[in-house]
Amino acid sequence: MTPSFRSQPSRISSPWTFRYRCYLLLWGFVWTLFCSWSPKPFNPFRIFILRVFGARVSYNAFVHQRALIAHPCNLELLPGSCIGDRTHLYNISLISIHAGAVVAQEAYLCTATHDFNVPELPLKALPITVLENAFVGARAFLLPGVTIGQGSIVGACSVVTRSVPDFTTVAGNPARSLY
């Protein structure tokens, strides 16, 4: 199921259709009931549940049982990618984690913000991509539209506001290149 954005007539109205809100409610229930308690060896079962809900996940990717995934239909995990403990994927737009990439514990990948130029503050979403063999450190925060380059490292607790070139190490708030 693909999220169906619609215009928001007011700040408090939902941008989601009723059908999509039901899908999200079911997703939250199923993940909590069947996956959030499961031990690490049950990863294939978690991958299966994600795929049932529309995620494009390789069977040898790893998703920690306490990862928080807002919209499974906007998730792509390629072979050998890893989502850590309590990582939060606020994926209103696509989050793509490529082969061998790691997103460490409690990182927050946020694909959406609000358009502050419009009084209704509608959602504005841009995808996040973490390329091959990149590493996103613990408690890092990635903003909408960011790409983490191949082999790059994002330091712990960094706030990434811009895309990171290949084979670059960044850290800080805002994240800056270390070398």
Phi and psi in degrees as GROMACS dihedral restraints (atoms count N, CA, C in turn):
[ dihedral_restraints ]
;  ai    aj    ak    al  type     phi  dphi    fc
    3     4     5     6     1  -102.2    20    10
    4     5     6     7     1   135.7    20    10
    6     7     8     9     1   -61.1    20    10
    7     8     9    10     1   137.7    20    10
    9    10    11    12     1  -107.8    20    10
   10    11    12    13     1    98.7    20    10
   12    13    14    15     1   -70.7    20    10
   13    14    15    16     1   144.7    20    10
   15    16    17    18     1  -136.8    20    10
   16    17    18    19     1   160.7    20    10
   18    19    20    21     1   -66.6    20    10
   19    20    21    22     1   148.8    20    10
   21    22    23    24     1  -102.0    20    10
   22    23    24    25     1   114.7    20    10
   24    25    26    27     1   -71.0    20    10
   25    26    27    28     1   -21.0    20    10
   27    28    29    30     1  -147.0    20    10
   28    29    30    31     1   169.2    20    10
   30    31    32    33     1   -65.6    20    10
   31    32    33    34     1   -26.2    20    10
   33    34    35    36     1   -96.5    20    10
   34    35    36    37     1    -4.3    20    10
   36    37    38    39     1   -81.2    20    10
   37    38    39    40     1   153.9    20    10
   39    40    41    42     1   -83.5    20    10
   40    41    42    43     1   141.0    20    10
   42    43    44    45     1   -81.9    20    10
   43    44    45    46     1     0.6    20    10
   45    46    47    48     1  -104.9    20    10
   46    47    48    49     1   148.1    20    10
   48    49    50    51     1   -71.1    20    10
   49    50    51    52     1   162.8    20    10
   51    52    53    54     1   -60.0    20    10
   52    53    54    55     1   -42.5    20    10
   54    55    56    57     1   -60.4    20    10
   55    56    57    58     1   -43.5    20    10
   57    58    59    60     1   -68.9    20    10
   58    59    60    61     1   -35.2    20    10
   60    61    62    63     1   -64.4    20    10
   61    62    63    64     1   -35.9    20    10
   63    64    65    66     1   -65.1    20    10
   64    65    66    67     1   -41.4    20    10
   66    67    68    69     1   -58.7    20    10
   67    68    69    70     1   -45.5    20    10
   69    70    71    72     1   -65.0    20    10
   70    71    72    73     1   -38.6    20    10
   72    73    74    75     1   -63.0    20    10
   73    74    75    76     1   -45.5    20    10
   75    76    77    78     1   -62.8    20    10
   76    77    78    79     1   -43.2    20    10
   78    79    80    81     1   -56.7    20    10
   79    80    81    82     1   -50.2    20    10
   81    82    83    84     1   -60.3    20    10
   82    83    84    85     1   -40.4    20    10
   84    85    86    87     1   -64.9    20    10
   85    86    87    88     1   -49.4    20    10
   87    88    89    90     1   -64.0    20    10
   88    89    90    91     1   -45.8    20    10
   90    91    92    93     1   -62.2    20    10
   91    92    93    94     1   -44.4    20    10
   93    94    95    96     1   -64.5    20    10
   94    95    96    97     1   -46.1    20    10
   96    97    98    99     1   -72.5    20    10
   97    98    99   100     1   -40.6    20    10
   99   100   101   102     1  -106.6    20    10
  100   101   102   103     1   -21.0    20    10
  102   103   104   105     1  -118.3    20    10
  103   104   105   106     1   -36.4    20    10
  105   106   107   108     1   -63.7    20    10
  106   107   108   109     1   -21.6    20    10
  108   109   110   111     1   -99.1    20    10
  109   110   111   112     1   -10.1    20    10
  111   112   113   114     1   -70.2    20    10
  112   113   114   115     1   140.0    20    10
  114   115   116   117     1   -69.9    20    10
  115   116   117   118     1   163.6    20    10
  117   118   119   120     1   -52.9    20    10
  118   119   120   121     1   -39.8    20    10
  120   121   122   123     1   -63.0    20    10
  121   122   123   124     1   -11.9    20    10
  123   124   125   126     1   -86.2    20    10
  124   125   126   127     1    13.7    20    10
  126   127   128   129     1   -51.9    20    10
  127   128   129   130     1   -42.8    20    10
  129   130   131   132     1   -57.3    20    10
  130   131   132   133     1   -35.0    20    10
  132   133   134   135     1   -67.2    20    10
  133   134   135   136     1   -42.7    20    10
  135   136   137   138     1   -62.5    20    10
  136   137   138   139     1   -39.9    20    10
  138   139   140   141     1   -61.7    20    10
  139   140   141   142     1   -42.7    20    10
  141   142   143   144     1   -59.1    20    10
  142   143   144   145     1   -47.1    20    10
  144   145   146   147     1   -61.9    20    10
  145   146   147   148     1   -43.2    20    10
  147   148   149   150     1   -59.7    20    10
  148   149   150   151     1   -42.7    20    10
  150   151   152   153     1   -65.9    20    10
  151   152   153   154     1   -37.4    20    10
  153   154   155   156     1   -59.1    20    10
  154   155   156   157     1   -35.8    20    10
  156   157   158   159     1   -90.5    20    10
  157   158   159   160     1    12.3    20    10
  159   160   161   162     1    99.5    20    10
  160   161   162   163     1     1.2    20    10
  162   163   164   165     1   -71.0    20    10
  163   164   165   166     1   147.3    20    10
  165   166   167   168     1  -101.4    20    10
  166   167   168   169     1    95.0    20    10
  168   169   170   171     1  -126.2    20    10
  169   170   171   172     1   128.9    20    10
  171   172   173   174     1   -69.8    20    10
  172   173   174   175     1   146.7    20    10
  174   175   176   177     1   -66.6    20    10
  175   176   177   178     1   -19.3    20    10
  177   178   179   180     1  -106.1    20    10
  178   179   180   181     1    21.9    20    10
  180   181   182   183     1   -81.5    20    10
  181   182   183   184     1   163.9    20    10
  183   184   185   186     1  -125.8    20    10
  184   185   186   187     1   130.7    20    10
  186   187   188   189     1  -125.7    20    10
  187   188   189   190     1   117.7    20    10
  189   190   191   192     1   -64.0    20    10
  190   191   192   193     1   146.1    20    10
  192   193   194   195     1   -63.7    20    10
  193   194   195   196     1   -24.7    20    10
  195   196   197   198     1   -99.4    20    10
  196   197   198   199     1    14.2    20    10
  198   199   200   201     1   -66.8    20    10
  199   200   201   202     1   146.2    20    10
  201   202   203   204     1  -111.4    20    10
  202   203   204   205     1   115.5    20    10
  204   205   206   207     1  -119.5    20    10
  205   206   207   208     1   114.6    20    10
  207   208   209   210     1   -71.8    20    10
  208   209   210   211     1   -46.4    20    10
  210   211   212   213     1  -133.6    20    10
  211   212   213   214     1    92.1    20    10
  213   214   215   216     1   -58.7    20    10
  214   215   216   217     1   -27.4    20    10
  216   217   218   219     1   -69.3    20    10
  217   218   219   220     1   -11.7    20    10
  219   220   221   222     1  -109.3    20    10
  220   221   222   223     1    35.1    20    10
  222   223   224   225     1  -126.0    20    10
  223   224   225   226     1   132.9    20    10
  225   226   227   228     1  -131.0    20    10
  226   227   228   229     1   119.2    20    10
  228   229   230   231     1  -121.5    20    10
  229   230   231   232     1   118.4    20    10
  231   232   233   234     1   -90.9    20    10
  232   233   234   235     1   170.8    20    10
  234   235   236   237     1   -53.2    20    10
  235   236   237   238     1   133.5    20    10
  237   238   239   240     1    77.3    20    10
  238   239   240   241     1     3.5    20    10
  240   241   242   243     1   -77.1    20    10
  241   242   243   244     1   158.6    20    10
  243   244   245   246     1  -141.7    20    10
  244   245   246   247     1   131.3    20    10
  246   247   248   249     1  -112.8    20    10
  247   248   249   250     1   120.3    20    10
  249   250   251   252     1   -82.1    20    10
  250   251   252   253     1   178.3    20    10
  252   253   254   255     1   -59.6    20    10
  253   254   255   256     1   128.5    20    10
  255   256   257   258     1    58.9    20    10
  256   257   258   259     1    21.8    20    10
  258   259   260   261     1   -68.3    20    10
  259   260   261   262     1   137.5    20    10
  261   262   263   264     1  -111.3    20    10
  262   263   264   265     1   118.0    20    10
  264   265   266   267     1  -107.7    20    10
  265   266   267   268     1    98.9    20    10
  267   268   269   270     1   -91.4    20    10
  268   269   270   271     1    80.4    20    10
  270   271   272   273     1  -103.3    20    10
  271   272   273   274     1    68.7    20    10
  273   274   275   276     1   -66.7    20    10
  274   275   276   277     1   -32.6    20    10
  276   277   278   279     1  -108.9    20    10
  277   278   279   280     1   174.1    20    10
  279   280   281   282     1   -64.1    20    10
  280   281   282   283     1   133.3    20    10
  282   283   284   285     1  -111.9    20    10
  283   284   285   286     1   122.7    20    10
  285   286   287   288     1  -119.4    20    10
  286   287   288   289     1   118.1    20    10
  288   289   290   291     1  -109.6    20    10
  289   290   291   292     1   113.8    20    10
  291   292   293   294     1   -83.0    20    10
  292   293   294   295     1   176.5    20    10
  294   295   296   297     1   -54.5    20    10
  295   296   297   298     1   129.5    20    10
  297   298   299   300     1    75.6    20    10
  298   299   300   301     1     0.6    20    10
  300   301   302   303     1   -79.5    20    10
  301   302   303   304     1   148.1    20    10
  303   304   305   306     1  -125.4    20    10
  304   305   306   307     1   131.6    20    10
  306   307   308   309     1  -113.4    20    10
  307   308   309   310     1   109.8    20    10
  309   310   311   312     1   -74.2    20    10
  310   311   312   313     1   175.8    20    10
  312   313   314   315     1   -59.3    20    10
  313   314   315   316     1   141.4    20    10
  315   316   317   318     1    61.4    20    10
  316   317   318   319     1    16.2    20    10
  318   319   320   321     1   -69.7    20    10
  319   320   321   322     1   155.3    20    10
  321   322   323   324     1  -127.7    20    10
  322   323   324   325     1   115.4    20    10
  324   325   326   327     1  -107.2    20    10
  325   326   327   328     1   113.0    20    10
  327   328   329   330     1  -115.4    20    10
  328   329   330   331     1   113.8    20    10
  330   331   332   333     1   -94.0    20    10
  331   332   333   334     1     1.7    20    10
  333   334   335   336     1  -133.5    20    10
  334   335   336   337     1   152.4    20    10
  336   337   338   339     1  -144.9    20    10
  337   338   339   340     1  -168.6    20    10
  339   340   341   342     1  -116.6    20    10
  340   341   342   343     1   150.2    20    10
  342   343   344   345     1   -83.8    20    10
  343   344   345   346     1   102.0    20    10
  345   346   347   348     1   -78.1    20    10
  346   347   348   349     1    -1.6    20    10
  348   349   350   351     1   -88.7    20    10
  349   350   351   352     1    -4.0    20    10
  351   352   353   354     1  -119.1    20    10
  352   353   354   355     1   131.1    20    10
  354   355   356   357     1   -56.4    20    10
  355   356   357   358     1   -31.9    20    10
  357   358   359   360     1   -76.7    20    10
  358   359   360   361     1    -9.0    20    10
  360   361   362   363     1    53.0    20    10
  361   362   363   364     1    54.3    20    10
  363   364   365   366     1   -66.5    20    10
  364   365   366   367     1   157.0    20    10
  366   367   368   369     1   -66.4    20    10
  367   368   369   370     1   144.3    20    10
  369   370   371   372     1  -131.6    20    10
  370   371   372   373     1   121.9    20    10
  372   373   374   375     1  -122.4    20    10
  373   374   375   376     1   138.5    20    10
  375   376   377   378     1  -135.2    20    10
  376   377   378   379     1   143.3    20    10
  378   379   380   381     1   -71.5    20    10
  379   380   381   382     1   158.6    20    10
  381   382   383   384     1  -120.6    20    10
  382   383   384   385     1   134.9    20    10
  384   385   386   387     1  -127.7    20    10
  385   386   387   388     1   130.9    20    10
  387   388   389   390     1  -115.3    20    10
  388   389   390   391     1   111.2    20    10
  390   391   392   393     1   -79.1    20    10
  391   392   393   394     1   178.1    20    10
  393   394   395   396     1   -50.2    20    10
  394   395   396   397     1   133.0    20    10
  396   397   398   399     1    58.1    20    10
  397   398   399   400     1    21.4    20    10
  399   400   401   402     1   -81.2    20    10
  400   401   402   403     1   160.6    20    10
  402   403   404   405     1  -132.7    20    10
  403   404   405   406     1   125.1    20    10
  405   406   407   408     1  -108.5    20    10
  406   407   408   409     1   116.7    20    10
  408   409   410   411     1   -70.7    20    10
  409   410   411   412     1   168.5    20    10
  411   412   413   414     1   -57.5    20    10
  412   413   414   415     1   136.5    20    10
  414   415   416   417     1    59.9    20    10
  415   416   417   418     1    19.0    20    10
  417   418   419   420     1   -70.7    20    10
  418   419   420   421     1   154.1    20    10
  420   421   422   423     1  -124.6    20    10
  421   422   423   424     1   120.6    20    10
  423   424   425   426     1  -107.3    20    10
  424   425   426   427     1   127.2    20    10
  426   427   428   429     1   -85.2    20    10
  427   428   429   430     1   165.1    20    10
  429   430   431   432     1   -57.5    20    10
  430   431   432   433     1   140.9    20    10
  432   433   434   435     1    84.0    20    10
  433   434   435   436     1     4.7    20    10
  435   436   437   438     1   -83.9    20    10
  436   437   438   439     1   142.1    20    10
  438   439   440   441     1  -121.0    20    10
  439   440   441   442     1   128.3    20    10
  441   442   443   444     1   -97.3    20    10
  442   443   444   445     1   118.9    20    10
  444   445   446   447     1   -65.9    20    10
  445   446   447   448     1   162.7    20    10
  447   448   449   450     1   -56.3    20    10
  448   449   450   451     1   130.1    20    10
  450   451   452   453     1    70.3    20    10
  451   452   453   454     1     8.6    20    10
  453   454   455   456     1   -81.0    20    10
  454   455   456   457     1   159.7    20    10
  456   457   458   459     1  -126.7    20    10
  457   458   459   460     1   129.5    20    10
  459   460   461   462     1  -107.5    20    10
  460   461   462   463     1   120.5    20    10
  462   463   464   465     1   -65.3    20    10
  463   464   465   466     1   158.4    20    10
  465   466   467   468     1   -59.0    20    10
  466   467   468   469     1   143.0    20    10
  468   469   470   471     1    61.9    20    10
  469   470   471   472     1    18.5    20    10
  471   472   473   474     1   -81.2    20    10
  472   473   474   475     1   152.3    20    10
  474   475   476   477     1  -113.6    20    10
  475   476   477   478     1   109.8    20    10
  477   478   479   480     1   -95.1    20    10
  478   479   480   481     1   110.8    20    10
  480   481   482   483     1  -102.0    20    10
  481   482   483   484     1   -14.9    20    10
  483   484   485   486     1  -135.8    20    10
  484   485   486   487     1   160.3    20    10
  486   487   488   489     1   -62.4    20    10
  487   488   489   490     1   148.0    20    10
  489   490   491   492     1  -107.5    20    10
  490   491   492   493     1   126.0    20    10
  492   493   494   495     1   -64.6    20    10
  493   494   495   496     1   164.7    20    10
  495   496   497   498     1   -57.2    20    10
  496   497   498   499     1   144.4    20    10
  498   499   500   501     1    52.1    20    10
  499   500   501   502     1    45.8    20    10
  501   502   503   504     1  -123.2    20    10
  502   503   504   505     1   143.1    20    10
  504   505   506   507     1  -108.1    20    10
  505   506   507   508     1   126.2    20    10
  507   508   509   510     1  -124.4    20    10
  508   509   510   511     1   153.4    20    10
  510   511   512   513     1  -159.6    20    10
  511   512   513   514     1   160.0    20    10
  513   514   515   516     1   106.0    20    10
  514   515   516   517     1  -177.3    20    10
  516   517   518   519     1  -133.9    20    10
  517   518   519   520     1   103.8    20    10
  519   520   521   522     1   -72.8    20    10
  520   521   522   523     1   157.5    20    10
  522   523   524   525     1   -65.0    20    10
  523   524   525   526     1   133.7    20    10
  525   526   527   528     1  -130.6    20    10
  526   527   528   529     1   154.4    20    10
  528   529   530   531     1   -65.0    20    10
  529   530   531   532     1   136.7    20    10
  531   532   533   534     1   -89.4    20    10
  532   533   534   535     1   -26.5    20    10
